[in-house]
Amino acid sequence: MENSDFDCQYCNESLYGKKYAVKDDGSYCVKCFDELFANICEGCKKPIECDSKDFSYKDSHWHEACFKCDKCTRSLVENPFAAKDEVLLCIDCYSTEYSSKCFGCKATIMPGSRKMEYKGSNWHETCFVCQSCRQPIGIKHFIPKQSNIYCMPCYEKHYANHCKSCQKVITSEGISFQDQPWHSECFKCSSCKKRLAGEKFTSREESPYCMECFGNLYAKRCASCAQPITAQGGGKYISFEDHQWHSDCFICAKCTASLVGQRFIAQKDEIFCPGCCHGS
């Protein structure tokens, strides 16, 4: 016997004057619909009849009376909840059991709220702030110092080294000279402005100089070659009265024999070995 236009699609019972349910464009009496299509409640494991409210989460379903916190049995209808290991918990129970505590304010970090993680501890986003300006760090760069954290501008202001020359922050490699920090590119000869990083240099009155400039400006002059006597090459020199000589230049003016450690005779601005002086 064929179904009429308003018979149950499964048992063929007429639906006129009766409650029915529709699924996939087919009409079913309540009994057939429940047997064929009703979801099974996760709480009581009984079918959720078509005339009952069906509360669902992901692929699971509950009766209205069964949709409650697994721990305290508080109803979750129209209340926030969280899931843990396929178990539903009200926010209070979830927070007590599973939520982390903020390292800053010690309060619970509620599920769904943004949090910051650093060195195994958690913070509310609004509690993870710069120790100095108290502004939230968020996704900005920060620098730890002891047990505190600082945003980059505050760290640079209070703790970073500033170049003795340009006064700007030294963020990478630098040079220390007379207990003062310098950028490598700022550490230059006070006279010719040549960069001194990796070069030999000396200083006078707290100012650095390359060896050439220091020799030209301040070093004693050899009485023989008139060149500066500097620390380069060992810096050995001979001094007699108001004259100085490089060790290699301290020779007899006539026979050029070295007079280092030997007797010599000075005549005006020249020196001679005894033999040349007596034979002249």
LUMNU-24344 format. One line per field, with one value per residue (C-alpha): residue number from 1; residue in one letter; x, y, z. Coordinates in steps of 0.5 Angstrom, whole numbers, always signed. Layout:
N
fiti: NUM ...
marmi: A ...
xx: X ...
yy: Y ...
zz: Z ...
This chain:
280
fiti: 1 2 3 4 5 6 7 8 9 10 11 12 13 14 15 16 17 18 19 20 21 22 23 24 25 26 27 28 29 30 31 32 33 34 35 36 37 38 39 40 41 42 43 44 45 46 47 48 49 50 51 52 53 54 55 56 57 58 59 60 61 62 63 64 65 66 67 68 69 70 71 72 73 74 75 76 77 78 79 80 81 82 83 84 85 86 87 88 89 90 91 92 93 94 95 96 97 98 99 100 101 102 103 104 105 106 107 108 109 110 111 112 113 114 115 116 117 118 119 120 121 122 123 124 125 126 127 128 129 130 131 132 133 134 135 136 137 138 139 140 141 142 143 144 145 146 147 148 149 150 151 152 153 154 155 156 157 158 159 160 161 162 163 164 165 166 167 168 169 170 171 172 173 174 175 176 177 178 179 180 181 182 183 184 185 186 187 188 189 190 191 192 193 194 195 196 197 198 199 200 201 202 203 204 205 206 207 208 209 210 211 212 213 214 215 216 217 218 219 220 221 222 223 224 225 226 227 228 229 230 231 232 233 234 235 236 237 238 239 240 241 242 243 244 245 246 247 248 249 250 251 252 253 254 255 256 257 258 259 260 261 262 263 264 265 266 267 268 269 270 271 272 273 274 275 276 277 278 279 280
marmi: M E N S D F D C Q Y C N E S L Y G K K Y A V K D D G S Y C V K C F D E L F A N I C E G C K K P I E C D S K D F S Y K D S H W H E A C F K C D K C T R S L V E N P F A A K D E V L L C I D C Y S T E Y S S K C F G C K A T I M P G S R K M E Y K G S N W H E T C F V C Q S C R Q P I G I K H F I P K Q S N I Y C M P C Y E K H Y A N H C K S C Q K V I T S E G I S F Q D Q P W H S E C F K C S S C K K R L A G E K F T S R E E S P Y C M E C F G N L Y A K R C A S C A Q P I T A Q G G G K Y I S F E D H Q W H S D C F I C A K C T A S L V G Q R F I A Q K D E I F C P G C C H G S
xx: +0 +3 +4 -1 +3 +2 +4 +10 +15 +17 +11 +6 +1 -3 +0 -6 -8 -1 +5 +11 +18 +21 +28 +31 +24 +21 +16 +16 +11 +15 +16 +19 +23 +26 +28 +31 +34 +34 +41 +44 +45 +52 +50 +44 +45 +38 +35 +34 +27 +24 +20 +26 +32 +38 +44 +50 +58 +62 +60 +56 +49 +46 +39 +38 +38 +44 +48 +52 +58 +62 +64 +59 +53 +52 +47 +51 +45 +47 +53 +60 +64 +70 +72 +78 +79 +72 +69 +65 +66 +64 +69 +70 +71 +76 +80 +81 +83 +87 +88 +94 +96 +98 +106 +104 +97 +97 +90 +87 +88 +81 +80 +80 +83 +90 +96 +104 +109 +116 +121 +116 +111 +104 +102 +95 +97 +96 +100 +106 +109 +115 +118 +119 +114 +109 +106 +104 +110 +105 +109 +114 +121 +124 +130 +130 +135 +135 +128 +125 +123 +124 +121 +127 +126 +126 +132 +136 +135 +136 +141 +144 +151 +152 +158 +163 +163 +156 +152 +148 +146 +151 +147 +152 +160 +163 +170 +172 +177 +179 +173 +168 +164 +165 +162 +167 +166 +166 +173 +178 +184 +183 +187 +186 +180 +182 +178 +183 +179 +184 +189 +195 +194 +196 +193 +195 +190 +185 +184 +186 +191 +194 +201 +203 +199 +202 +209 +208 +205 +208 +214 +221 +225 +231 +237 +240 +234 +229 +224 +219 +221 +215 +213 +213 +218 +220 +221 +228 +232 +238 +238 +243 +243 +237 +238 +235 +236 +233 +237 +239 +241 +246 +252 +258 +257 +264 +265 +257 +259 +254 +255 +250 +253 +259 +263 +262 +264 +259 +261 +255 +249 +254 +257 +263 +267 +273 +277 +274 +274 +281 +283 +279
yy: +0 +7 +12 +18 +25 +26 +19 +17 +15 +9 +6 +9 +12 +18 +24 +28 +31 +28 +31 +29 +31 +32 +30 +30 +32 +26 +27 +22 +20 +22 +14 +13 +19 +18 +10 +12 +19 +21 +23 +19 +23 +23 +24 +19 +15 +15 +18 +25 +25 +30 +34 +35 +40 +38 +41 +39 +41 +38 +31 +30 +31 +32 +33 +40 +37 +33 +39 +40 +41 +34 +36 +40 +39 +46 +47 +49 +52 +59 +59 +59 +52 +49 +42 +38 +30 +30 +32 +39 +43 +50 +55 +55 +48 +48 +54 +50 +44 +46 +54 +56 +62 +69 +70 +77 +78 +71 +70 +65 +66 +64 +59 +63 +69 +71 +70 +70 +65 +66 +62 +57 +62 +65 +72 +75 +79 +86 +83 +82 +89 +93 +94 +101 +104 +99 +98 +91 +88 +84 +82 +88 +86 +86 +85 +81 +84 +80 +78 +84 +85 +91 +94 +96 +104 +103 +98 +103 +109 +106 +100 +100 +103 +109 +111 +116 +119 +120 +118 +113 +106 +101 +95 +90 +90 +96 +98 +100 +105 +108 +105 +108 +105 +106 +104 +101 +105 +111 +110 +114 +117 +124 +127 +124 +121 +114 +108 +105 +98 +93 +97 +99 +106 +110 +116 +122 +126 +121 +122 +116 +117 +112 +111 +115 +122 +121 +120 +126 +131 +128 +123 +125 +126 +122 +127 +123 +121 +127 +121 +120 +115 +111 +105 +101 +96 +96 +103 +103 +109 +112 +119 +123 +130 +134 +129 +122 +117 +111 +105 +104 +111 +111 +110 +114 +120 +118 +110 +109 +103 +102 +106 +102 +100 +103 +109 +115 +123 +128 +134 +139 +135 +129 +123 +119 +113 +115 +112 +117 +123 +122 +121 +127
zz: +0 -2 +3 +2 +2 +9 +12 +16 +12 +16 +19 +14 +20 +18 +21 +21 +27 +30 +32 +27 +25 +19 +16 +9 +7 +10 +15 +21 +27 +33 +35 +29 +29 +36 +34 +27 +28 +36 +38 +45 +51 +53 +60 +61 +55 +53 +46 +46 +44 +38 +43 +48 +47 +44 +47 +43 +43 +38 +36 +43 +45 +52 +54 +57 +65 +63 +60 +67 +70 +71 +77 +81 +77 +76 +69 +63 +60 +58 +62 +60 +60 +58 +56 +58 +56 +53 +60 +60 +66 +69 +68 +76 +76 +70 +73 +80 +76 +70 +69 +71 +75 +73 +76 +76 +80 +82 +80 +75 +68 +65 +59 +53 +55 +52 +56 +56 +57 +59 +63 +65 +68 +65 +66 +64 +58 +62 +67 +63 +63 +63 +70 +69 +64 +66 +59 +57 +53 +48 +42 +43 +44 +51 +55 +62 +68 +74 +76 +72 +64 +61 +54 +49 +50 +58 +58 +53 +58 +64 +63 +56 +55 +51 +47 +50 +43 +40 +46 +43 +45 +44 +42 +39 +39 +42 +45 +52 +53 +60 +63 +58 +52 +45 +38 +34 +29 +33 +37 +32 +33 +36 +30 +24 +25 +23 +26 +31 +32 +32 +31 +35 +39 +45 +49 +51 +56 +56 +48 +43 +38 +32 +33 +27 +30 +37 +34 +30 +35 +42 +41 +42 +36 +35 +34 +28 +24 +27 +26 +33 +38 +39 +43 +36 +35 +43 +44 +46 +46 +48 +52 +54 +56 +52 +46 +45 +39 +37 +39 +31 +30 +36 +32 +31 +26 +23 +22 +24 +29 +34 +41 +45 +51 +49 +51 +46 +46 +44 +40 +39 +36 +34 +38 +36 +38 +42 +36 +31 +36 +37 +30 +27
